[in-house]
Amino acid sequence: MHPADLKKMIREVPDFPKPGINFYDISTLLLDGTAFRSAVDQMVERFKGRPIDALAGIEARGFVLAASMAYEMKLGLIMVRKFGKLPWKTESEPYELEYGQAQLEIHRDAVTRGQRILVVDDLLATGGTSAATGRLIERLGGCLEGYAFLVELGFLGGRGRLGDDPVFSLLHYE
């Protein structure tokens, strides 16, 4: 499916999770098997042949995309979770959302030194969550190969918070 057709399948929910925030709900796209497969296939195609050892998916919707991509690419999956959700020794990193503050965690043994990792999430907004994930990966000795998103909200400037690392977004809202 063409990206413009995929974009039409995303539901916009005004004033969620608080007034003034427009939430881009990908669940409507995920409900359609053809659209979901097309989105994943296009994201996988973008990284075919790249030297990537594992994908890091960010909780929660990023898990859906990262797991699907990792399966297709025959790569491992690193789960980046909200604070207090991982059962083993963790490394944590605070970050700011467009509507508050939070903290991410990763298992300390999830990343090996020199491992080349692509960060995957459903949406790039202000970039806080993704930038925090990148810092965690690098702190644990991983090599950040870039970021992949289904949707980018360009008007929020999140790409600018991700430094010089490559950023790919399938769908754009300006």
Backbone bond lengths (Angstrom), bond angles and torsions (degrees), N, CA, C in turn:
res aa  C-N    CA-C-N  psi(-1)  N-CA   C-N-CA  omega(-1)  CA-C   N-CA-C  phi
1 M - - - 1.464 - - 1.526 108.96 -
2 H 1.291 114.96 144.53 1.463 120.70 177.60 1.532 109.18 -69.11
3 P 1.352 117.68 142.81 1.468 119.81 178.63 1.534 114.19 -52.01
4 A 1.326 117.93 -34.86 1.470 120.11 179.01 1.527 110.88 -63.34
5 D 1.333 117.16 -35.83 1.465 120.62 177.74 1.521 111.04 -71.43
6 L 1.328 116.83 -37.50 1.467 120.39 176.61 1.531 110.28 -63.95
7 K 1.298 115.63 -41.01 1.469 120.87 -178.54 1.525 111.28 -60.57
8 K 1.321 116.92 -35.89 1.468 121.13 179.45 1.521 111.93 -65.53
9 M 1.328 117.03 -18.79 1.460 121.26 -176.93 1.522 112.92 -87.36
10 I 1.325 117.83 -4.93 1.459 121.63 -179.38 1.529 109.44 -89.97
11 R 1.316 115.02 127.57 1.465 121.46 -178.65 1.529 109.46 -86.09
12 E 1.322 115.58 131.48 1.462 120.54 175.30 1.525 108.60 -99.43
13 V 1.347 115.14 124.98 1.464 121.44 -177.65 1.529 107.94 -114.56
14 P 1.326 117.26 108.73 1.467 119.67 -179.47 1.523 112.16 -71.88
15 D 1.335 114.83 148.50 1.463 123.11 174.37 1.530 113.37 59.80
16 F 1.337 116.88 38.78 1.459 120.85 174.93 1.521 108.71 -133.23
17 P 1.309 119.90 131.84 1.458 128.44 7.27 1.527 114.47 -86.41
18 K 1.344 116.32 0.71 1.463 119.48 175.02 1.523 108.39 -149.66
19 P 1.323 117.76 163.03 1.470 120.64 -179.03 1.533 112.03 -54.11
20 G 1.322 114.43 136.73 1.455 120.69 178.50 1.519 114.64 94.03
21 I 1.337 117.28 -12.91 1.462 121.44 178.09 1.529 108.53 -98.43
22 N 1.327 116.40 130.15 1.460 121.90 176.24 1.521 107.01 -103.23
23 F 1.324 117.81 111.26 1.464 123.68 -176.13 1.522 110.12 -87.68
24 Y 1.335 116.67 129.12 1.459 121.80 177.91 1.523 107.33 -99.62
25 D 1.316 115.93 104.73 1.458 124.13 -171.81 1.526 110.70 -91.70
26 I 1.352 116.07 109.27 1.462 120.09 -178.66 1.526 112.31 -82.87
27 S 1.330 117.85 -5.52 1.473 119.39 -177.10 1.523 111.37 -60.10
28 T 1.310 117.87 -30.22 1.458 120.95 178.76 1.530 111.20 -69.08
29 L 1.314 117.68 -33.67 1.457 121.48 175.14 1.535 109.69 -71.28
30 L 1.327 117.01 -41.75 1.463 121.26 -178.55 1.525 112.57 -65.37
31 L 1.322 117.26 -26.05 1.464 121.46 179.02 1.527 112.88 -66.25
32 D 1.311 116.73 -24.00 1.455 121.98 -178.84 1.529 108.65 -97.25
33 G 1.335 116.64 109.29 1.457 120.90 -175.94 1.511 114.30 -56.76
34 T 1.321 117.34 -39.09 1.464 120.76 179.86 1.521 110.61 -66.55
35 A 1.317 116.92 -43.65 1.462 121.21 179.82 1.529 111.08 -66.74
36 F 1.320 116.23 -43.35 1.461 120.97 179.73 1.527 109.91 -60.46
37 R 1.324 116.90 -49.09 1.464 120.79 179.51 1.520 110.97 -61.13
38 S 1.324 116.96 -42.37 1.454 120.66 -179.68 1.529 111.09 -61.86
39 A 1.320 116.99 -44.19 1.468 120.74 179.62 1.523 110.78 -61.93
40 V 1.324 116.67 -47.41 1.467 120.38 -179.98 1.522 109.96 -63.40
41 D 1.324 117.38 -46.06 1.467 120.64 179.92 1.527 111.61 -58.22
42 Q 1.311 117.37 -41.61 1.467 120.57 -179.70 1.521 111.49 -68.12
43 M 1.316 116.43 -36.63 1.463 119.12 178.01 1.531 110.57 -69.96
44 V 1.321 117.40 -41.69 1.465 121.55 177.24 1.525 110.19 -61.91
45 E 1.320 116.91 -45.22 1.468 121.61 -178.68 1.525 111.52 -56.30
46 R 1.317 116.74 -37.85 1.469 121.74 -179.10 1.531 112.06 -60.55
47 F 1.342 117.30 -28.22 1.462 120.81 -174.71 1.529 113.95 -111.40
48 K 1.323 116.30 7.93 1.462 121.27 178.67 1.528 109.53 -59.87
49 G 1.319 116.02 133.12 1.450 120.76 177.76 1.515 115.05 81.74
50 R 1.317 117.38 -5.89 1.472 120.67 178.11 1.523 109.69 -78.14
51 P 1.323 118.37 147.17 1.465 120.75 179.82 1.536 111.36 -77.29
52 I 1.320 116.14 83.87 1.461 122.45 -178.59 1.521 107.90 -120.69
53 D 1.339 116.30 132.69 1.462 121.44 -179.44 1.520 113.41 -98.48
54 A 1.326 117.10 -28.15 1.463 120.83 -177.59 1.523 109.35 -159.99
55 L 1.336 115.26 160.05 1.466 121.41 174.60 1.519 108.35 -111.31
56 A 1.320 115.75 141.14 1.462 121.60 175.79 1.528 107.57 -109.25
57 G 1.330 116.30 114.43 1.457 121.77 179.25 1.513 110.48 -98.14
58 I 1.329 115.38 136.68 1.464 121.06 -178.68 1.519 109.28 -98.08
59 E 1.333 115.35 131.57 1.471 122.38 179.94 1.520 110.39 -56.69
60 A 1.268 120.24 139.85 1.450 128.03 -3.38 1.524 110.02 -108.86
61 R 1.322 118.06 -42.15 1.460 119.16 -176.54 1.524 112.41 -67.10
62 G 1.314 117.66 -24.16 1.455 120.90 175.27 1.517 111.99 -64.28
63 F 1.348 117.05 -27.88 1.468 120.55 176.54 1.525 110.59 -60.96
64 V 1.327 115.96 -41.49 1.460 120.75 -176.86 1.528 110.37 -60.32
65 L 1.317 115.70 -48.75 1.470 120.11 -178.44 1.516 111.78 -72.25
66 A 1.335 117.47 -46.08 1.460 120.72 -177.51 1.525 111.34 -62.94
67 A 1.328 117.50 -41.82 1.465 120.23 179.61 1.527 110.60 -64.59
68 S 1.316 116.78 -42.64 1.463 120.32 179.04 1.526 111.00 -63.84
69 M 1.315 116.13 -43.43 1.465 120.31 179.06 1.524 111.22 -66.70
70 A 1.331 117.35 -44.40 1.464 121.33 -179.14 1.526 110.18 -59.95
71 Y 1.319 116.84 -41.45 1.452 121.32 178.55 1.532 110.82 -60.17
72 E 1.320 115.74 -48.58 1.469 120.48 -179.64 1.527 112.38 -65.06
73 M 1.339 116.17 -33.97 1.462 121.19 -176.77 1.532 112.28 -90.28
74 K 1.337 116.38 -2.95 1.468 122.70 -178.69 1.524 111.21 59.38
75 L 1.338 115.56 44.75 1.459 122.50 -179.18 1.522 110.37 -121.09
76 G 1.320 114.97 162.14 1.451 120.54 175.68 1.520 111.61 -77.27
77 L 1.325 114.65 163.28 1.467 122.17 -178.02 1.523 110.09 -122.35
78 I 1.315 115.79 126.55 1.464 123.35 175.19 1.518 107.08 -103.39
79 M 1.331 116.35 128.10 1.461 119.94 -179.78 1.531 110.36 -97.61
80 V 1.311 115.81 123.81 1.457 122.87 175.47 1.516 105.90 -105.07
81 R 1.353 115.83 118.70 1.457 119.79 -169.79 1.516 112.11 -120.47
82 K 1.310 114.05 165.92 1.454 121.14 173.97 1.525 108.65 -69.27
83 F 1.317 115.68 156.60 1.464 122.97 -175.81 1.537 111.68 -53.37
84 G 1.339 115.34 134.32 1.454 121.45 173.63 1.517 115.52 85.30
85 K 1.317 119.41 6.73 1.468 121.82 -176.04 1.527 113.68 -101.93
86 L 1.317 118.29 -13.14 1.460 120.90 -178.20 1.530 110.45 -99.29
87 P 1.348 117.55 138.20 1.457 121.08 -171.93 1.531 116.04 -88.00
88 W 1.304 118.99 -4.76 1.455 121.65 -173.93 1.520 109.39 -115.43
89 K 1.316 117.21 -174.56 1.469 122.06 179.10 1.523 108.48 -62.51
90 T 1.317 115.71 130.72 1.463 119.92 -174.17 1.521 112.88 -125.44
91 E 1.306 113.17 161.73 1.461 123.79 169.02 1.517 104.87 -114.83
92 S 1.325 117.58 137.31 1.466 119.13 -176.97 1.517 111.08 -125.17
93 E 1.331 114.17 160.23 1.467 121.61 -178.42 1.520 109.04 -150.31
94 P 1.342 117.36 125.07 1.471 119.69 176.24 1.521 110.57 -77.55
95 Y 1.326 115.63 156.62 1.466 120.78 177.00 1.522 108.66 -156.41
96 E 1.323 114.43 164.19 1.456 120.37 178.53 1.518 109.99 -111.83
97 L 1.308 115.62 136.62 1.460 122.78 173.01 1.524 108.36 -97.19
98 E 1.330 115.92 169.03 1.460 118.49 176.38 1.517 111.36 -66.87
99 Y 1.341 117.17 -14.08 1.463 120.72 -178.58 1.526 113.06 -129.92
100 G 1.343 118.58 22.63 1.459 119.95 176.95 1.513 112.60 158.95
101 Q 1.344 115.62 -164.61 1.455 122.22 179.63 1.516 109.97 -124.09
102 A 1.334 115.98 153.78 1.460 120.73 179.50 1.528 108.49 -157.84
103 Q 1.332 115.23 -174.65 1.448 121.39 -179.60 1.523 109.12 -143.47
104 L 1.324 116.17 139.30 1.456 122.24 178.40 1.515 109.94 -109.14
105 E 1.352 114.97 154.88 1.451 120.24 176.60 1.526 110.14 -137.18
106 I 1.329 113.82 156.20 1.452 122.30 176.31 1.524 106.60 -143.01
107 H 1.315 117.55 145.63 1.465 119.58 174.46 1.519 108.91 -63.53
108 R 1.322 115.63 137.33 1.467 119.81 -179.19 1.520 112.87 -61.82
109 D 1.330 117.21 -27.72 1.466 120.01 -179.13 1.536 112.93 -96.18
110 A 1.330 117.23 11.56 1.474 120.66 -179.14 1.521 112.29 -77.82
111 V 1.320 116.15 -22.55 1.462 121.67 -177.02 1.518 108.71 -121.61
112 T 1.321 116.48 131.38 1.457 120.28 175.19 1.527 109.44 -103.68
113 R 1.323 115.52 151.71 1.462 121.03 -177.74 1.528 110.42 -56.12
114 G 1.322 115.65 128.07 1.457 121.89 178.47 1.521 114.96 84.97
115 Q 1.317 117.25 -4.96 1.466 120.90 -179.75 1.531 109.56 -65.90
116 R 1.328 116.25 132.90 1.467 122.42 -177.35 1.530 108.66 -92.80
117 I 1.340 115.16 118.11 1.460 120.11 -170.09 1.525 111.54 -125.25
118 L 1.337 114.59 134.95 1.459 122.62 173.64 1.524 107.78 -103.75
119 V 1.325 117.22 127.09 1.464 122.53 177.68 1.526 108.26 -87.58
120 V 1.343 116.08 131.65 1.459 121.51 -178.37 1.522 109.86 -125.43
121 D 1.326 116.19 132.61 1.459 121.27 174.43 1.524 108.41 -146.73
122 D 1.321 114.88 165.91 1.461 118.90 -178.51 1.514 112.04 -73.72
123 L 1.344 117.44 -34.43 1.454 119.44 -168.93 1.520 111.82 -146.72
124 L 1.309 116.11 134.39 1.460 122.37 171.72 1.522 107.41 -102.74
125 A 1.330 116.17 113.14 1.464 121.70 177.95 1.531 107.77 -109.14
126 T 1.321 117.72 -97.92 1.463 120.57 179.82 1.521 112.60 -84.82
127 G 1.319 117.42 -12.66 1.458 121.67 176.93 1.517 115.38 89.37
128 G 1.320 118.32 -2.48 1.455 121.13 -176.58 1.518 114.07 -62.14
129 T 1.312 116.97 -45.71 1.461 121.41 -178.77 1.520 110.43 -65.60
130 S 1.298 116.97 -45.86 1.462 121.36 -178.48 1.519 111.66 -66.66
131 A 1.321 117.24 -43.32 1.463 120.70 179.00 1.527 110.14 -62.11
132 A 1.337 117.68 -41.16 1.467 121.25 177.94 1.525 110.16 -62.48
133 T 1.327 117.39 -40.39 1.460 121.17 178.22 1.519 110.51 -63.65
134 G 1.317 117.28 -43.43 1.464 121.12 177.28 1.521 111.70 -59.52
135 R 1.332 117.11 -41.76 1.466 120.92 178.50 1.526 110.86 -63.67
136 L 1.324 116.77 -40.89 1.468 120.37 178.28 1.525 111.10 -61.45
137 I 1.318 117.00 -46.70 1.466 121.53 -178.97 1.525 110.47 -60.92
138 E 1.310 116.75 -45.93 1.461 120.17 -179.16 1.523 111.56 -68.12
139 R 1.326 118.03 -37.85 1.462 121.67 178.25 1.532 111.14 -61.33
140 L 1.330 117.02 -32.87 1.457 121.62 179.75 1.534 112.43 -87.18
141 G 1.330 117.70 4.64 1.458 121.85 174.93 1.516 115.32 96.39
142 G 1.327 117.08 3.07 1.450 120.33 178.93 1.516 112.06 -77.87
143 C 1.319 115.99 159.74 1.463 122.67 176.09 1.519 107.66 -105.30
144 L 1.297 116.32 117.80 1.459 121.90 -178.34 1.528 109.43 -76.27
145 E 1.332 115.81 116.33 1.465 121.13 -179.23 1.522 112.31 -90.63
146 G 1.327 117.03 -7.32 1.451 120.56 178.19 1.511 111.68 135.35
147 Y 1.342 113.65 -168.96 1.458 122.44 -175.45 1.520 109.53 -131.46
148 A 1.333 115.94 142.66 1.462 121.26 176.98 1.523 108.96 -130.37
149 F 1.332 116.08 131.26 1.456 122.11 -178.93 1.519 110.39 -131.87
150 L 1.310 116.03 147.01 1.453 120.25 171.37 1.528 109.02 -71.66
151 V 1.338 116.77 -45.39 1.466 123.14 -174.57 1.525 109.97 -127.84
152 E 1.318 116.44 140.05 1.466 122.17 172.13 1.518 109.50 -125.30
153 L 1.325 115.30 128.57 1.461 121.87 174.00 1.525 106.78 -95.91
154 G 1.324 115.94 85.57 1.456 121.80 -174.18 1.519 114.25 -57.89
155 F 1.321 116.60 -30.20 1.466 120.71 -177.82 1.527 112.64 -68.33
156 L 1.328 118.63 -11.04 1.463 121.41 178.09 1.527 112.79 -95.97
157 G 1.337 117.74 -7.48 1.464 121.68 172.63 1.517 116.35 71.76
158 G 1.312 119.00 19.95 1.456 121.29 -177.40 1.513 114.92 -61.56
159 R 1.308 117.07 -31.77 1.467 121.72 -179.78 1.532 110.50 -57.13
160 G 1.303 116.41 -36.30 1.459 121.28 -179.40 1.520 113.99 -65.13
161 R 1.323 117.76 -22.28 1.473 121.39 179.41 1.523 112.27 -84.87
162 L 1.325 117.61 -3.99 1.451 120.64 -175.49 1.533 113.03 -100.21
163 G 1.312 116.02 11.97 1.458 120.74 174.90 1.508 113.08 64.78
164 D 1.326 115.12 -144.78 1.464 121.59 -176.29 1.519 113.45 -91.94
165 D 1.321 116.94 1.17 1.460 119.68 -179.32 1.524 110.20 -68.69
166 P 1.332 117.27 144.76 1.469 120.64 179.89 1.532 112.01 -61.38
167 V 1.329 115.82 138.88 1.468 122.52 179.20 1.523 107.40 -127.33
168 F 1.342 115.07 127.84 1.462 120.70 174.54 1.520 109.18 -123.08
169 S 1.313 115.83 130.39 1.454 121.91 174.57 1.516 107.98 -129.56
170 L 1.325 116.38 128.55 1.456 120.65 -179.07 1.529 111.89 -71.27
171 L 1.339 116.02 -43.00 1.464 121.32 -176.99 1.523 110.09 -120.21
172 H 1.324 116.08 139.11 1.473 121.29 -176.46 1.525 111.67 -123.68
173 Y 1.328 114.59 139.61 1.465 122.41 169.83 1.524 105.25 -122.47
174 E 1.326 115.85 123.64 1.478 119.93 -178.26 1.505 111.27 -106.14
